[in-house]
Amino acid sequence: MRYINTEEVKKAIKEGKGIDIDEILEEFKGLLKEVYQTATEVELTEHLGYEKHQVSDNPNYRNGYSEKTLKSKYGDIEVKIPRDRNATFEPKLIKKRQTLIKGTEDLILSLYAKGMSEQISTPS
């Protein structure tokens, strides 16, 4: 995935090249998908108490993914939500059975715009 480079956008406008809004929206959707999936992975790691591929005595462990379609103001976003073997994992960012996301898109995009893309934290 490539991220939108504002300098490239400015250069394209100065050179008279067209800007494809649909392409920019797809970039936003890709960014949102990546953040949601990464955040739920972090939440599951916190829930289980150990990193992915780490050996643990915990009898509960990762157990695949559930596919989910989220409806956002940018369009539908397909994400894979991680599961645990005991089904005790309750995602915080994207709750179980939640399909409509409001407001979090703006928060995620503003964090990226401010340069906070290196570290994703989940709400407590």
C-alpha positions in Angstrom: 0.0 0.0 0.0 1.3 3.5 -0.7 0.3 6.5 1.3 -0.7 9.8 -0.1 2.3 12.1 -0.4 1.2 15.7 -0.1 4.3 17.0 -1.8 3.5 14.8 -4.8 -0.1 16.1 -4.8 1.1 19.7 -4.7 3.6 19.0 -7.6 0.9 17.4 -9.7 -1.4 20.3 -9.2 1.4 22.8 -10.1 2.1 20.8 -13.3 -1.5 20.8 -14.3 -2.0 17.1 -13.8 -5.4 15.9 -12.8 -6.0 14.5 -9.3 -8.2 11.4 -9.1 -10.5 11.8 -6.1 -11.5 8.1 -6.3 -7.9 7.1 -6.0 -7.4 9.3 -2.9 -10.6 7.8 -1.3 -9.2 4.3 -2.0 -6.0 5.4 -0.2 -8.1 6.5 2.8 -10.0 3.3 2.9 -6.7 1.3 2.7 -5.3 3.3 5.5 -8.3 2.8 7.7 -8.3 -0.9 7.0 -4.7 -1.2 8.0 -5.2 0.8 11.2 -8.3 -1.2 12.2 -6.6 -4.6 11.6 -3.4 -3.6 13.4 -5.3 -2.1 16.4 -7.4 -5.3 16.8 -4.2 -7.4 16.6 -2.7 -5.2 19.4 -5.9 -5.6 21.4 -5.8 -9.4 21.1 -2.1 -9.4 22.1 -3.0 -7.4 25.2 -5.9 -9.7 26.0 -3.8 -12.9 25.7 -0.7 -11.4 27.4 1.8 -12.6 24.9 3.0 -11.7 21.3 2.1 -13.6 18.2 4.4 -16.6 17.7 5.6 -16.3 21.3 5.5 -19.5 23.4 3.2 -19.2 26.4 1.6 -21.3 29.1 -1.7 -19.5 28.5 -4.3 -22.2 27.3 -6.1 -19.5 25.3 -4.5 -18.6 22.0 -5.1 -17.0 18.6 -7.7 -18.8 16.5 -7.9 -17.3 13.1 -9.9 -14.3 11.9 -13.5 -13.3 11.3 -14.2 -11.3 8.2 -16.2 -8.1 8.7 -17.5 -5.4 6.4 -17.4 -2.0 8.1 -19.5 0.9 6.7 -17.7 4.2 6.8 -18.2 7.6 5.2 -15.5 6.6 2.7 -17.4 3.4 1.7 -17.3 -0.2 2.8 -14.0 -1.5 4.3 -13.3 -5.2 4.5 -11.3 -6.2 7.7 -10.3 -9.4 9.4 -10.9 -9.3 13.1 -8.7 -11.8 15.1 -10.3 -14.4 17.3 -9.1 -16.3 20.4 -9.7 -20.0 21.1 -11.9 -19.4 24.2 -14.0 -16.6 22.5 -13.3 -14.3 25.4 -11.7 -11.5 23.3 -13.9 -8.4 23.1 -12.4 -5.8 20.6 -12.6 -2.3 21.9 -12.1 -0.3 18.7 -14.5 -2.3 16.6 -17.0 -4.0 18.9 -18.6 -7.4 18.1 -21.5 -7.1 15.7 -20.6 -3.4 15.0 -20.7 -2.6 11.3 -21.1 1.1 11.2 -18.1 3.3 12.2 -18.5 7.0 13.0 -15.9 9.5 14.0 -13.0 7.1 14.3 -12.0 7.7 10.6 -11.4 11.4 11.3 -9.3 10.5 14.4 -7.2 8.0 12.6 -6.6 10.3 9.6 -5.7 13.2 11.9 -3.2 11.1 13.8 -1.5 10.1 10.5 -1.5 13.7 9.3 0.3 14.7 12.6 2.9 12.0 12.0 1.7 9.5 14.7 1.5 6.6 12.3 4.5 4.8 13.8 2.6 3.7 16.9 -1.0 2.7 17.2 -2.5 2.7 20.7 -5.9 1.3 21.6 -8.3 3.0 24.0 -8.4 1.6 27.5 
